[in-house]
Amino acid sequence: MLTRNLIFTVLCFLLLATGNLQAGGDSARGLELSESCVDCHGDDGKGDEDTVGIAGLDAAKHFDLLKGYKSGEIVDEDEMMFDYVEELSEQDMADLAAYYATLDGG
């Protein structure tokens, strides 16, 4: 019984640690990576009448969206997002998500 509890505790700890690594992004690096994003989403990340705003988006949700575009699970109308995220690593996506989460979405 003690062994089972210990294994369960270790597994829970590993899952929590992995989630924190995945969601943890460097917003300063995200700013550097955002150069190609501003063409559509704007310098402030608020988008325009043709493009959705991403400023203030929850970092974990943004990360999941970027992963979805990269995997092909999410397809935008003109498939531009795939072109932008195709070469991004998971850390790049986490950094971008962290940066845009710091911006005012108002």
C-alpha angles and dihedrals in degrees: 000000000000091000092052091050091048092050091048091050093049092048092050091049092050092049091051092047092050092050091052092050092049095048095041111098135169107240093195090057089043089059089055091048093048094078093101092043095060092066090073107013096041132235090287095044091237096118122207140246090302101037131053118242118246100181111120093011113151107265095228092049091046091049091051091049092051090049089049092054091047094050093045092242088119118043123189121212097261096025092235094134092063089056091053098045099036094095098036119112120220088257090053089052092048090050093050091047091050091051096049091046088063093057124092108254094194 
